[in-house]
């Protein structure tokens, strides 16, 4: 069979006919669909050691231990550990020399009579790449976007079979593995917004790069990982938290970019809506900003992330060209305030009607979505190299036709000037820093935060001499 064209039935059958693969299926909550494929296509006795569906919460707790939430990474990991250990304990001695064992698990919530929110869930597989090999693991988080529970369950079952098949037959090519997760599905039905590889089958795989692949291949609009490179779903980090997000190319992060972030943070925490809460601070890179000569250089991406790690900041990768789409994404996961620091020249782009000709409501539609739920823009000044003057909100001149709208936004606090900025930083640019470090001009080191300077010099990043 041609793996490039296998449908879900064919994938399940191929696994059933592979005598070297044998394991357990554990599905709780609404996720009781994946094992069904393997029974339906025939030959399941060659693959399925056991299926278990602990639908009742008390029963689930008795088997896997208690968890803060039933549909969570914590519960999934407990399921994988428990079921895989049981398979090894019971079957390794009689057939472990010729069998690669696995445990597949999921925990999912779909729409129901009492729950009308979109479905979501965790699924994963722990498997041996070869008999008695130390296990490897793939875990994913999915959003189920169909309007009916039965359609959500169908989509879940398909992506589950895709995941198991990919683990067995595409582990040597994680990029192709990720692409295959959507076989038989479309983005209007399902989104894979988090993925993590571990174990000997994925030695050398960088999960930060895999997070980028989710967005680059269109499985998700955004992917989030911690400063340590740990992939997370947005709700794990952002749920009921105020959020401050700075967008940039970060090639590299320069002193004015850090100044903009720090000064906006000082003002953001003074907002009465935060009530003293410390916001989550994210650094966002869009796919467009990752492009070098219209191509995404994966090595260059990792170089940028390595420098940001020195600043101990989480990183968001997105395809959100417009800020209002970023706000929509964040608002799915928090109802708290959102702060967006940006430069004065970028504010001009935000308020430019020509950038919204594809929206039915044009600029007004974009701004209506942008400034909802307590969103505020913090504007960093701009130095004119022609005049040598510093431009701020007070000197900014919007297009005449939106001047009253602009005045309304400023007067009502939707747009706020960043105060206490360092004017000495305004002449610094990322492109200028790159030119200097590639030319061997050490003056660039004074234009970049010291921790990032150390990383760039130690690893010779961005062509540093």
C-alpha positions, 0 to 999 in steps of 0.5 A: 500500500502507498502510504502517501495515499492511505485513507483511515481504513487502510492505515488501521488495517496496515497496523492490524496486519503488522505483527510487530505492533501490539498494545492498549487503547485507553479512551475516557470522556468523549474520546471513545472512538479511535479503537473502533477503527481497528475493530471495524477494518478487521484483523484487530486481534493482531494489534489490540491487547486491550481497550478500556473506556473509563467514562465515569470520573470515579472509576477513572480516578481509581485507575489513574489517580486524581487530577485537577482536570480530567481533560488535561495533559496531567491525566493523559500522561497518567494514562499513558504511564499506567497502560504502557507499564501494564502492557510491559509487565504482562506481555514482555516475557512471553513476546517482548523479544519480537514485539514493539509494544505501545499504549495509546490514550486520549481524554476529550470533551466534545459538545453535549446537552450540558456543554455547548463550547467547542470540543478539545482534547489530549491524545498521545502514544507511548511506543517502542521503536523496536522490541525492548527499546526504551519507549518514545512518546508523542502527545498532541492537543486538538481543538474540535471545531465541528458544530455537532458532537457526532462530527467532533467524535468522527474527526477525533477518531481520524486524527487518532488513527493518523497519530498512531500510524505516523508514530509507527511508520513516519518517526524518522521524518517528524515534518512528514509525521506532522503533515500526516496528522491532518489526512482525511481532515481539514482546518475547518474541522480540527486544529492541532495547537500543541505537539511534543516528541520525546524518546529515542525515536526522536533523538535530536528533534527540537520541539521548538522547531516542531511548534513552528511546523504546526503553524507553517504547515497550517495545522494551527494559527499559533503555537506557544512554548516556554522560555525552556522550549516546552510546548504548551497550550495557551490555556496552560499559560494564559487562562484568566491572566492579563497578557502583555505581548510584544511582536517583533522579528527579534533578529536580535532583540535590541535595547529599544525593543526591551525598553519598549517592553519594560516601560509598557509593562510598568504602565500596564501593571498600573492599570486598575483592571489588573488589580495588582496582578502580574501579567504574562509577558509574551514575545511574538514572531509571525511567519512573515517576520521569520522569513528571510528572502521570502523563505523561513530559515529554520536554523535562523529561527532557532538562533532567534529563539536561543537569544530570547531564551536568555531573556527568560520569555515565552515565545508565541509563533503565529500567522496573525498578520493583523493585531486584531486576529492576535487579540481574538486568539488571546481572548479565547483563553483569557477574559483579562486585559491585554496590552500590546506595545508597538512602535509609532510607525507600526501604529500608522500601519494599524490605522491605515485603511488600505490594509483592510480592504478585504474586510467587509467593515474595513478599518472600523471592523478591525478596530472594533475587534482589536479594542475589545475586552480592555485591550490597550496599545502602548506606543513607543516613540520614533526618531526621524533620521531626517530631522533628528526629532523624536515623534510621539502620540502628540506629534503623530498625524493620522490620515485626515479622515480618521483624525477624529477616530484617532483622537477618540482612541487616545482620549479614552485610553485605548492608545497610550504613550510609553513614558520614561523611555530612553531616548538614546536607544531610538537610533538603534535598529536590528538591521544596523546591529546585524550589519555591525556584528557581521562586519566585526564592529564591536559597537553593536554589543552596546545596542543589545541586552548583555545576556543576548550579546553573550549568546550571540558571541558564544554561538556566533549567531547571525554571522557574528565575527 
